[in-house]
Amino acid sequence: MIGAVIPEPQVTVTHEGPVFRVERWTTASAGRAVVKDVVRHPGAVTVVAVRDDGRLVLVRNRRIAVGRQLLEFCAGKLERGEEPRAAALRELEEETGYSADAIEPLGAFFTSPGFTDERMHVFLAWGLRPVPPRPEPGEDLEVVLLTRDELAALIAQGLVEDGKTLGAYLLWTVAARSRPIGLAVEAPFDSDEADAEVRR
């Protein structure tokens, strides 16, 4: 009802872990109790990393929640007080074994606002140089190099199921069509081909 007064919710913390906190919100609507669980997340980054030869740097990452490996752009959560740009450079080195001479933001989005406030910051990185990778304990990663067309084909076949990777690919594609940023136009992107892909 428009203009109805919504009671202040009662909020209790049901879980406090090293990555996120879960809050249970209890309120009333039309005389009935409404209970929602909300995941509080510090935020995360993902990186569209482009080598000088135009190939994209991705990883196969074993995800225990879904019980299999997923093809993804490298990513990770923000540490306490860490700026997204610094986190993106750190995650790129840790997971892929590349450092970047240049990096810039492509945008950000909420990963699943129905239950969490996690905000994913997307970056484009280029001028890549190999460095020793530093995977965290328990990470099972395999670096995968793909051309833009190869990645687009995998997406079209439904073989890329990671949401942040699909979102980052979209932001990169849209940005590259509207302005020349980094290597987004020079190496891996052709606007005429992209228009044809959209029409298909």
PyMOL commands that set and color helices and strands:
alter all, ss='L'
color gray80, all
select helices_A, chain A and resi 84-96+148-156+163-178+191-199
alter helices_A, ss='H'
color red, helices_A
select strands_A, chain A and resi 10-16+21-29+32-40+44-50+56-63+68-72+75-77+98-110+119-130+141-146
alter strands_A, ss='S'
color yellow, strands_A
deselect
rebuild
show_as cartoon
